[in-house]
């Protein structure tokens, strides 16, 4: 596999929802053979009873299920704002169903019988996606917490730094000495755990995007 491999995903969990016991058994065996943990269940309702792990995870989901269908479960997860990557599988695939699944945010769509390597690659890619999401969310949380620890003056300096102002300009705007600005700037960079203005700007932009304009404090 040319994407993130199972060796990079220690502790990752793969959920499988398929009402065919033989398929569940086969997928459980295949996925465990490359080192992933597996939780295989027969229905959407049963899946919804399981808590999400603290490690990267993804869901292999059969489209046709008794009760709540795979597409219905996909919509339910969206309504719950559950960002678990979903790989849809079906033995009765058609173009409209595939389009609905992909428009619904499915990570991939495979038609049975699928090649084992294709499935493993899809799972590896989905777990890599979930890993990156978790890293991004951790960075956002850390940035938010650090921002809340800044003093009022440090926040003022931060905003002016992000506007591209030089220390001399910031000092004039705030009516303080340039040395004072340098002290505040050093402290805020340390608190925000960044080494450059570019990194500071990236983290703040990601946080602003995550909160979609909501106040940071």
Buried (B, 14 or more C-beta within 10 A) or exposed (E): EEBBBBEEBEEBBBBBBBBBEEBBEBBBEBBEEBEBBBBBBBBBBEBBEEEEEEBBBBBBBBBBBEEBBBBEBBBBBEEEEEBBBBBBBBBEBEEEBBEBBEEBEBBBBBBBEBEEEEBBBBBBBBBBBBBEBBEEEEBBEBBBEBBEEBEEBBBBBBEBBEEEBEBEBBBEBBEBEBEBBBBBBEBBBEBBEBEEBEEBBBBBEBBBEBEEEEEEE
